[in-house]
Amino acid sequence: MKFSKRMDRFGDEIFAALNEKKIALEQQGKKIYNLSVGTPDFVTAPHIKQALIDAAADQENWKYALRDLPELLEAVCGYYQKRFGVTITPDMVTTCFGSQEGIGHIGLALCDEGDTVLLPTPCYPVFIAGAKMAGAEPYYYPMVKENNFLPEVSKIPEEVAKKAKFMVVSLPSNPTGSIGNDALYEELIAFAKKYEIVLIHDNAYSDIIFDGVTGKSFLQYDGASDVGVEFFSLSKSFNLTGARISFCIGNPEIVAAFKKLRGQIDFGMFLPIQKAAIAALTGPLEMVKEQCASYQERRDTLCGGLREIGWDVPDSHGTMFVWAPIPERYTSSMDFCLDLMESAGVICTPGASFGPMGEGYVRMALVLPPKKLREAIAAIRESGILA
Ligand SMILES: Cc1ncc(COP(=O)(O)O)c(C=O)c1O
């Protein structure tokens, strides 16, 4: 069979080798510490679950939704006011089935085949997949250790900036755990204005940020909604990864274009899920804060514990991830991951899967409680892999 040329833009599944090894080790009865997948192990708040259960009991809610409920859009506006002090209106909001889907598709509404788009490297893989689907040419702007894994706008060549259609920025950053600051966002907005580039801010981790820093929204900055939109996911803040709830929020024209695109294929979000989202956005937020403290405790346990056994892993500043340089004698993050799994039973994600500058690192997800993380650290020490 012959498939579209578009499919040739996507590489082979690089996780196959890791999965095979994991299954083989499990069959041998080896103890596994799976730090590879970024899905929270914390519980979903009871009031959110109840809202979904109640709504699902009503047959009316099993019909096509066809639209975002007005009360859901109002709930997003209310949340942005309460949480970020930002005033937005319902025409500045639309739903999508997770930021993954939203970012995967938005390029189709914003650019044409061959257009240049600016993506961070390393980055969350769907930024690259979305650009490829739209037929765009990525220009990767580096996020390097020497610059605290932050974008350096001034280093983007003028000829690239002039032709770029959109730029993706995502802080706190998966995989590096770096976080933004006011000056950086002001610079990004000025840059986007100067070169007429749409800014897409992926804000998946505004509630998982450490050491007393409060996570912000991109829309808090002057001029942000003139130049761009923010994807705001409920997945990680509220432990709703499976429910697939995110919003594209900001510039009304971009939101309308995105809505028009999705309207061609989408009959709306399942109504009980919309009700669950309303419950999350309008309900108490104490659990979100407590959870952030738990992630910080895990971060301290993992990064501090690994440093104690001689692996110089810096503290992550936000997200549910830790970005660790691989030992010097390794040249491939995949080889290191396979050896680490074999010798210690610890599963990480190879840095190479996060774009051109991900090689040389592995990403670990903070998805186990401190006790299990300490066991994983002990297993790494005993394996001798760091020697
Ligand atoms: C940076 C980033 N963006 C988007 C997503 C996907 O989020 P969602 O569950 O809303 O699709 C993730 C998930 O890990 C992420 O880390």
The ligand as an SDF file (V2000), in Angstrom:
LIG
                    3D

 16 16  0  0  0  0  0  0  0  0999 V2000
    4.4820   20.9130   27.4760 C   0  0  0  0  0  0  0  0  0  0  0  0
    3.2850   20.0530   27.2900 C   0  0  0  0  0  0  0  0  0  0  0  0
    2.3180   20.4570   26.4650 N   0  0  0  0  0  0  0  0  0  0  0  0
    1.2150   19.7260   26.2570 C   0  0  0  0  0  0  0  0  0  0  0  0
    1.0570   18.5090   26.8760 C   0  0  0  0  0  0  0  0  0  0  0  0
   -0.1760   17.7080   26.5650 C   0  0  0  0  0  0  0  0  0  0  0  0
   -1.1840   18.0880   27.4320 O   0  0  0  0  0  0  0  0  0  0  0  0
   -2.6660   17.6170   27.2070 P   0  0  0  0  0  0  0  0  0  0  0  0
   -2.9240   16.4960   28.1660 O   0  0  0  0  0  0  0  0  0  0  0  0
   -3.4890   18.8400   27.5060 O   0  0  0  0  0  0  0  0  0  0  0  0
   -2.8140   17.1910   25.7950 O   0  0  0  0  0  0  0  0  0  0  0  0
    2.0260   18.0290   27.7330 C   0  0  0  0  0  0  0  0  0  0  0  0
    1.8830   16.7230   28.3780 C   0  0  0  0  0  0  0  0  0  0  0  0
    2.7840   16.1600   28.9380 O   0  0  0  0  0  0  0  0  0  0  0  0
    3.1670   18.8270   27.9500 C   0  0  0  0  0  0  0  0  0  0  0  0
    4.1540   18.4230   28.7570 O   0  0  0  0  0  0  0  0  0  0  0  0
  1  2  1  0
  2  3  1  0
  2 15  2  0
  3  4  2  0
  4  5  1  0
  5  6  1  0
  5 12  2  0
  6  7  1  0
  7  8  1  0
  8  9  2  0
  8 10  1  0
  8 11  1  0
 12 13  1  0
 12 15  1  0
 13 14  2  0
 15 16  1  0
M  END
$$$$
